[in-house]
Each structure stands twice: as structure tokens, then as C-alpha cells.
Amino acid sequence: MKFSVTRDSILKPLQQVGGVVERRQTLPILSNVLLVLEGSKLAITGTDLEVEMVANVNVATDLPGTLTVPARKLVDIIRELPEQAEIDFTQKGERLEIRSGRFKSNLSTLPSTDFPAVEADTMSAPISVGAETLKSLLDLTSFAMAQQDVRYFLNGMLLEEVEGQLRSVATDGHRLAMNQIAIEPNRADGLGQVIVPRKGVLEIQRLLADSPEVVELSVSASHLCLTSGPFVLTTKLVDGRFPDYQRVIPKDGDKVILADKLDFKRALNRTAILSNEKFRGVRIQFKSGLLEISTNNPEQEDAEESLPVDYSGPELEIGFNVGYLQDVLNVVRGSQVKLTVNDSNSSALIEDPEADQALYVIMPMKL
């Protein structure tokens, strides 16, 4: 293998692919990226056996070939070279020589035959989605995914095609986030209902942050594939059944509160400082035209604050995990937030009046 490329052409693809590679691996080959050179196309692949990303780069080639090299070391070397530097790569036995100007290095390699490949799958017809729209869909729900829950199907996000809408749902059993966007209607084979693992969701968000205007999405029985310009990301799907999320969305709430999002968020941030570090509970009392927040901790410290809201119903007090409220307010796009509750033992429905497709459910907390 022998090829030349500029630093700026290869650095970003390497960084994207390198992000998939885990720092601590039980298999040495998984710490490497696979380089496959055919014609003037260099394909760079990284995987952790759950998520695979391939980046295609145009290079000036003299000799095709394939090998694997340590991902982190390669990224670090390329990043430290000057901008627009010309880099020459040459395979010499079991080493990859990298030259640029007065710099020269030799990286160890492992055989490409040992590199794991994603099993071939029949994918659905791809749908085209705006990159910014898809990223917004994921950003508004991903925070509610569980982390290392024994109910493994909660450690990810549900993506579901429903009547010309692509819906995302995430829950950790204590809170739920849901959002949806319009996609191509009347397609022969839809995406159906799939659960994308947490790592896959995070890598898709990272890739979409710097994607072209439109990306393509397709699924198979066991994988989801996202194509974004020169990048192709494939993630395994979680084999499980997502809970019936419609059952936990409150539909009988009769007390509606409208609050200024920024004021509510700042008040929560201040009072949360003195909440119990383990349980993170706050009391929220709704009064006519007023919302009162209070908390205390085992050190006998306490805090309280009130803010004006649009509410004219009976008095009501509910306990919440303050972190769950803060997470929702961090993603609400509008200037106001709408809370709908029934009683102190019922879940709260939180909505963004300016984004009617997104909704959030938070279970109450006994204090």
C-alpha cells in the first residue's frame, strides 16, 4: 500500500471514525482502524462490534492494499502535522511509514483479515431526511435513554415510522421523551419499529453535527445504516421489545401551568444546589398565579424560590427529581414551558408550546 493525501483531507474522516473505536479493548484489532485502498479511494473503517463507521477519502495512489493501524496514534500524528501538509503513507512489511516534510514515523500494523466485518444484511429502501431535522429529533429525546439498565431494551432509543412520521422515544423507567418529524409518505417498505443502542444514537448525533443537508436512513432485521456524504455508519439494533410508551403518557391531566422557561430553569438551578445529593428531590407547589420550589438536605440546609406563572387552579404540591426537570428544560426550544398535571401522585406531562411534536413525561417523587 502506498498513497499520498493532504492533512486536511484525511483528518476529519479519521477523527469521526476514530470516535467509534473504544480506548480500552479486549481484542487488540478493535483498537485499530482498517485502511482499504482501491483506485483513488481510501476507505477508513472503525468498529467496536456494535457500531461501525466507514469514511471514504480521495487520495493520490501508487499501490493499492489493505491493513490496520492503531486508531488513536494515527489520529494524534495527523492532527499534530501542519495544516495543508502533504502526507505520504507507505506500507513496509509489518509497518506503515508516515512521512511529511521532515517528519517520519513507523506505526505497527495488524493483518486486515483479522478485522471484524458487519454481517451482510438486506436493507430497506433508504429514506432521505434533512440532517438538521434528524439531529433535532434525536437531541430532543436522547437524554432520557437509560444507562446500563438491566432492562437492556431501555439502553437505547426507539425509532418508529408512524403514518408518514418518524418518531423517537426514549425512557429510563422514570421519565420519557418523545418527538417526531415528517418523512417521505406512502413508501412500500417502512422503517417499522427498531431500537437503536445508546452508543449508536450518540455516534449518529456526532456525525450529524457536521453533515451535508440531506442524509439517508435504512434498516434491516438487525442493523440501522446512516449514509452522510462520504460517511456510512452502521449500528446493530437492540433485539427486544420496547415498552408500550403510549400507556405512560398522561391523558387525564386537568391542571395546566404555563411558565417562563428561563426563569423556571434558573430557579431550579439555584434551589438544586441544596437538594439531597443522592435523591435530588425538590418540592414544587402550584398556587394561583405562582409556582413555589423548595428543597432541603441531610445537613439541615434548605432553599426556596417562587416565580409567577399562568395558573388559576387549586393548590397542588408534587415532588420531582430536579435533574429530570433540568434535562427537559435544557432541550425545550421555546420561551415558555407547559406543565399538565392531575394530582400529586400522577406523572407530569411537559410540552413546548412552540414545538408541538415533542413531549416529556416525568414520574413524581415521594419526599
Phi, psi and omega in degrees: 000134178206127179202164178232148181199156176277153180305314186291337180284328188254342186295308182299312176303319179295319180294319178296311181294319180297334178295335179284330185286125179285146181291320180254117182232140176283330177258120181305325183297333182284349174275355182258161168252147179268128176250121179236119183249117177226122184062230178258015181253125173253119177260123180251124184235135173229148181206155170238019182079347176254318180237137176234136175233135177240132176239134179255130184232136174279129181225166172266118189246148174243331186208115179291166180170182180210140178196173174234144180224157180302125187295309186297316182296319180295315179298315182297319180296311183297320182297326183278353177282156181296153177300144179063013179293143176271130184240133177251128178247130179221126176279126178231097182064239180261022179232152172247115180274132178241123180235139173203114183060235180271357182272140176213137177215160177231120180258144175289155179231161172234153183300137180292339179293339179274351185284129183288138179249147175292131181298142181296139185217150175274113184269153175290165175299133184291149172250144179267130181225141174297131183301316181294322180294316179294320178297319178298319178302314182287320182299325184281353182230337190297333183297338183272000178295146177285160176237117177056039176281144178296334173278085191305333181289348176273347181276052182179195184230137175278128170245129187218134176266120183226109173049057178074014178236142171258117186251139174242137180223134176223141178207148173246013180093343178247336178212160183220142176231138181219143178206161178207155179227158178280139175229181182301123181277167172055044177270148184295311179241112182278175178285341181070221181231118182227154176247116180267127182296158184308312181299320179298317180297315182295321179290324176297315178300319180295320180290321183290340181298338182222046183259163173294181188296324185233138176236166180241140184234132176214159182225161171228191180295334185229357184220156169240138183236131177239124177251123183225099182058236182277002184253141173231116180251128178237128179234141174294153175261153177282127180273093181188177180249119180289142181297158179288090186293335181297332182291333185265357177279115183297134180237000183247014180293131182240004180243115186247128181238130174249124182230153173290124187299313185294317179297316180297315181297315181293322179296318177295318180300320182289313183289329183297338181301327182253019176281164177298123187297334182276313187262338174057036184272144172227147174265132176239122181248126178262124175233168180302114178074008187214144174236124182246130180246132178217153179203162174208173181219172183298344178276013181064024175265150180211165178209149176209152179205150177233151177215147180291139178221168176267096181205136182227017181271190179289162179292144183206138178237131180225143175261140180223156166286118187296329179297323179293319177295317180297320179300318180294313182295336178290336182253347178296128186272331185281178180274345179237161175228141183247125177247133177236124182227163177249301177211181187290348180254003183255155177293152178262138174259124181243132182226157175257110182304337181264359177220081190290351180276342184262138174213156184223143179235130178233128179286148178287168183229134178278126181243000000 
